Amino acid sequence: MENLEQLRQEKYNAKVVSKVMLTPNLMILRVVTNEARATFAAGQYTTLGLLGAEPRSANSDAEYEKAAPDKLIQRAYSIASARHETREFEFYVSQVKSGQLTPRLFALDVGDRLFVGKRIVGAFNLSEAPADRDVLMIATGTGITPFISFLRSHVTERPQSRMVVVQGAAHQRDLGYYSELSFLNGAFPNFYYLPTLTDADETWSGKRMWIEEMLAAGVIEKETGVALDPERTHVYLCGNPKMVENVAAWLEQNAGYRKKKGKQPGELYIEEF
Ligand SMILES: Cc1cc2nc3c(=O)[nH]c(=O)nc-3n(C[C@H](O)[C@H](O)[C@H](O)COP(=O)(O)OP(=O)(O)OC[C@H]3O[C@@H](n4cnc5c(N)ncnc54)[C@H](O)[C@@H]3O)c2cc1C
């Protein structure tokens, strides 16, 4: 495409500063924007975009719907960075092999340019969890991303609040941010990390339960002291829609939680990808 460089000049406003492949289909991508963004709340998201003319990764499949070469394909991504960042942002991205944008994001190299949304939005944040209430964060897959931002931004600011991350995955390699979360678990007395695997190999000595089983068996309260009680603990769910649906239904039916919707009060916050 002759005018591809011109279109890139017009549309792109950021470039890749680092790309860490955790598996062939999971990566941590850091970008720097040309212009600073307004300050954001930990847990919010923005959009990433690339032109349809950009190449796709070597390990992707044919796209299920072909993007026009001059179309700027845009999708939402939660920001993993601490809320004080204004130009450099970190994203944790899972490749949908037949998707439109992610195979193009996976083909990026350090120094390549892309589009990053000018606005950072979303209502999934800690602003309504009082500083003396405990916070339970439950994630699968890239759903861990807003919680990394919560912790990088707030763990030192909420000493009266116990903060727990329950992270579910199939294999250990799918537990994104495992080292950072394990480090925080050792470093902060108010933080607890409970990873659990459903398909672990013999090297894994941790939990091997479904998140739904952990709730039903009272594992979280036994191990951290954090109660599944809406008066004392606010719960945040992010990730696989089935996990989110099951866990939300369990908390509503068995523990009296109410989903937070707009201005209506509630102690259960949900972000679906
Ligand atoms: C608020 C928010 C935050 C998000 N944060 C993150 C994040 O932090 N990290 C992350 O990785 N993702 C995140 N997402 C998801 C992200 O926005 C994209 O949806 C995802 O990356 C897939 O984009 P894509 O263009 O590659 O796939 P798309 O082209 O959009 O395809 C996605 C869907 O299309 C359908 N599809 C794909 N292939 C086929 C096929 N062969 N046949 C039929 N249907 C098909 C499937 O339903 C598939 O899941 C977030 C989403 C939201 C709403």
Ligand as a Chemical Component Dictionary entry (heavy atoms), coordinates in Angstrom:
data_LIG
# 
_chem_comp.id                   LIG 
_chem_comp.type                 NON-POLYMER 
_chem_comp.pdbx_formal_charge   0 
_chem_comp.three_letter_code    LIG 
# 
loop_
_chem_comp_atom.comp_id 
_chem_comp_atom.atom_id 
_chem_comp_atom.alt_atom_id 
_chem_comp_atom.type_symbol 
_chem_comp_atom.charge 
_chem_comp_atom.model_Cartn_x 
_chem_comp_atom.model_Cartn_y 
_chem_comp_atom.model_Cartn_z 
_chem_comp_atom.pdbx_ordinal 
LIG C1  C1  C 0 -12.960 -3.159  29.225 1  
LIG C2  C2  C 0 -12.156 -4.201  28.470 2  
LIG C3  C3  C 0 -10.843 -4.447  28.834 3  
LIG C4  C4  C 0 -10.091 -5.406  28.159 4  
LIG N1  N1  N 0 -8.809  -5.635  28.568 5  
LIG C5  C5  C 0 -8.080  -6.612  27.954 6  
LIG C6  C6  C 0 -6.758  -6.901  28.410 7  
LIG O1  O1  O 0 -6.236  -6.296  29.369 8  
LIG N2  N2  N 0 -6.072  -7.868  27.748 9  
LIG C7  C7  C 0 -6.620  -8.582  26.695 10 
LIG O2  O2  O 0 -5.923  -9.450  26.132 11 
LIG N3  N3  N 0 -7.891  -8.326  26.272 12 
LIG C8  C8  C 0 -8.610  -7.355  26.863 13 
LIG N4  N4  N 0 -9.885  -7.083  26.404 14 
LIG C9  C9  C 0 -10.377 -7.781  25.183 15 
LIG C10 C10 C 0 -9.955  -6.983  23.917 16 
LIG O3  O3  O 0 -10.663 -5.754  23.873 17 
LIG C11 C11 C 0 -10.234 -7.725  22.597 18 
LIG O4  O4  O 0 -11.587 -8.107  22.572 19 
LIG C12 C12 C 0 -9.373  -8.968  22.406 20 
LIG O5  O5  O 0 -7.990  -8.614  22.510 21 
LIG C13 C13 C 0 -9.599  -9.612  21.040 22 
LIG O6  O6  O 0 -9.341  -8.669  20.011 23 
LIG P1  P1  P 0 -9.085  -9.130  18.518 24 
LIG O7  O7  O 0 -9.291  -7.944  17.632 25 
LIG O8  O8  O 0 -7.805  -9.863  18.370 26 
LIG O9  O9  O 0 -10.223 -10.167 18.261 27 
LIG P2  P2  P 0 -11.618 -9.881  17.492 28 
LIG O10 O10 O 0 -11.383 -9.771  16.033 29 
LIG O11 O11 O 0 -12.315 -8.761  18.136 30 
LIG O12 O12 O 0 -12.316 -11.256 17.822 31 
LIG C14 C14 C 0 -12.766 -11.457 19.123 32 
LIG C15 C15 C 0 -13.949 -12.373 19.130 33 
LIG O13 O13 O 0 -14.503 -12.522 17.831 34 
LIG C16 C16 C 0 -14.933 -13.820 17.645 35 
LIG N5  N5  N 0 -14.131 -14.624 16.688 36 
LIG C17 C17 C 0 -12.778 -14.652 16.562 37 
LIG N6  N6  N 0 -12.423 -15.559 15.663 38 
LIG C18 C18 C 0 -13.578 -16.101 15.217 39 
LIG C19 C19 C 0 -13.869 -17.093 14.273 40 
LIG N7  N7  N 0 -12.889 -17.749 13.659 41 
LIG N8  N8  N 0 -15.168 -17.388 14.049 42 
LIG C20 C20 C 0 -16.143 -16.745 14.699 43 
LIG N9  N9  N 0 -15.922 -15.809 15.619 44 
LIG C21 C21 C 0 -14.667 -15.494 15.870 45 
LIG C22 C22 C 0 -14.794 -14.471 18.931 46 
LIG O14 O14 O 0 -15.943 -14.264 19.669 47 
LIG C23 C23 C 0 -13.618 -13.747 19.531 48 
LIG O15 O15 O 0 -13.527 -13.895 20.909 49 
LIG C24 C24 C 0 -10.663 -6.142  27.077 50 
LIG C25 C25 C 0 -11.984 -5.883  26.720 51 
LIG C26 C26 C 0 -12.727 -4.949  27.393 52 
LIG C27 C27 C 0 -14.160 -4.713  26.984 53 
# 
loop_
_chem_comp_bond.comp_id 
_chem_comp_bond.atom_id_1 
_chem_comp_bond.atom_id_2 
_chem_comp_bond.value_order 
_chem_comp_bond.pdbx_ordinal 
LIG C1  C2  SING 1  
LIG C2  C3  SING 2  
LIG C2  C26 DOUB 3  
LIG C3  C4  DOUB 4  
LIG C4  N1  SING 5  
LIG C4  C24 SING 6  
LIG N1  C5  DOUB 7  
LIG C5  C6  SING 8  
LIG C5  C8  SING 9  
LIG C6  O1  DOUB 10 
LIG C6  N2  SING 11 
LIG N2  C7  SING 12 
LIG C7  O2  DOUB 13 
LIG C7  N3  SING 14 
LIG N3  C8  DOUB 15 
LIG C8  N4  SING 16 
LIG N4  C9  SING 17 
LIG N4  C24 SING 18 
LIG C9  C10 SING 19 
LIG C10 O3  SING 20 
LIG C10 C11 SING 21 
LIG C11 O4  SING 22 
LIG C11 C12 SING 23 
LIG C12 O5  SING 24 
LIG C12 C13 SING 25 
LIG C13 O6  SING 26 
LIG O6  P1  SING 27 
LIG P1  O7  DOUB 28 
LIG P1  O8  SING 29 
LIG P1  O9  SING 30 
LIG O9  P2  SING 31 
LIG P2  O10 DOUB 32 
LIG P2  O11 SING 33 
LIG P2  O12 SING 34 
LIG O12 C14 SING 35 
LIG C14 C15 SING 36 
LIG C15 O13 SING 37 
LIG C15 C23 SING 38 
LIG O13 C16 SING 39 
LIG C16 N5  SING 40 
LIG C16 C22 SING 41 
LIG N5  C17 SING 42 
LIG N5  C21 SING 43 
LIG C17 N6  DOUB 44 
LIG N6  C18 SING 45 
LIG C18 C19 SING 46 
LIG C18 C21 DOUB 47 
LIG C19 N7  SING 48 
LIG C19 N8  DOUB 49 
LIG N8  C20 SING 50 
LIG C20 N9  DOUB 51 
LIG N9  C21 SING 52 
LIG C22 O14 SING 53 
LIG C22 C23 SING 54 
LIG C23 O15 SING 55 
LIG C24 C25 DOUB 56 
LIG C25 C26 SING 57 
LIG C26 C27 SING 58 
# 
